[in-house]
Amino acid sequence: MRFSFRRLEKEHALSILRWRYLPPYDTYNFDADTTQEDLCYLIDPKNAFYAILNVHEELEGYYSFGADGQVPGGDYCTKALDIGMGMQPDLVGQGQGKHYAQAVVKYGVNQYRTQKCQVTIAEFNKRAQRVWEQVGLKQIGKFVKTGTEEEFVIMIYEV
């Protein structure tokens, strides 16, 4: 697979905000009532969001490095680069996630000069957990999100 990364631009963010996942993954849909706030958040450089573009420069996914990848209630005392990632709904479930995740980890390790990366994933999302396991991440913890009953897992990658 060939693709490139670029800082998330407004047009990319607007597309992402319109993406709609089917249940149970609809939890990842952005709320139409907060579009302007979400747009500002996604394109703010301090939040380190990047677009994943195919060879035709079309948006296929996005990822972030840093605090956006964390979920309230998780134990983040292990020093590691947090990664968040989302794929275009039409591309989800086609067995290609590993390629995107590998490239994101490689880029993060090189860009941030780190030896550890971690992801936080909703416990129900076994599909995403399998993708990150294929890249070499291992589960190191499980927790309940603050103020909810939602369970999450933290997975880590060490170079």
KAWOVEN-V750158 format. One record per backbone hydrogen bond with DSSP energy under -1.0 kcal/mol. NH is the residue of the N-H (numbers start at 1). CO is the residue of the C=O. E is the energy in kcal/mol with one decimal. If there is no record, write none. Layout:
((NH/CO/E) (NH/CO/E))
//
This chain:
((4/53/-2.5) (6/51/-1.6) (8/49/-2.2) (13/9/-2.6) (14/10/-2.6) (15/11/-1.6) (16/12/-2.5) (17/13/-2.4) (18/15/-1.1) (19/16/-1.2) (25/22/-1.6) (28/25/-2.3) (29/26/-1.7) (34/31/-1.7) (38/34/-2.9) (39/35/-2.7) (40/36/-2.2) (41/37/-2.2) (42/38/-2.6) (43/39/-2.0) (47/44/-2.3) (48/45/-1.6) (50/63/-2.9) (51/6/-4.0) (52/61/-3.0) (53/4/-3.1) (54/58/-2.5) (57/54/-2.3) (60/52/-3.2) (61/52/-1.3) (62/86/-2.7) (63/50/-2.0) (64/84/-2.5) (65/48/-1.3) (66/82/-2.5) (69/66/-2.1) (70/67/-2.1) (74/71/-2.1) (81/116/-2.6) (83/118/-2.5) (84/64/-2.1) (86/62/-2.7) (88/60/-3.0) (91/88/-2.2) (94/91/-1.0) (99/96/-1.1) (100/96/-1.2) (101/97/-2.9) (102/98/-2.8) (103/99/-1.8) (104/100/-2.4) (105/101/-2.6) (106/102/-2.5) (107/103/-2.6) (108/104/-2.8) (109/105/-2.8) (110/106/-2.2) (111/107/-3.3) (112/108/-2.4) (114/109/-1.1) (117/157/-2.1) (118/81/-2.8) (119/155/-2.3) (121/153/-2.5) (123/151/-2.9) (125/122/-1.6) (126/124/-2.2) (129/125/-1.9) (130/126/-2.5) (131/127/-1.7) (132/128/-2.2) (133/129/-2.2) (134/130/-2.1) (137/132/-2.4) (138/156/-2.4) (140/154/-3.1) (141/154/-1.2) (143/152/-2.4) (145/150/-2.9) (146/72/-2.2) (148/145/-2.1) (152/143/-2.8) (153/121/-2.7) (154/141/-2.2) (155/119/-2.8) (156/138/-2.7) (157/117/-3.2) (159/115/-3.1))
//
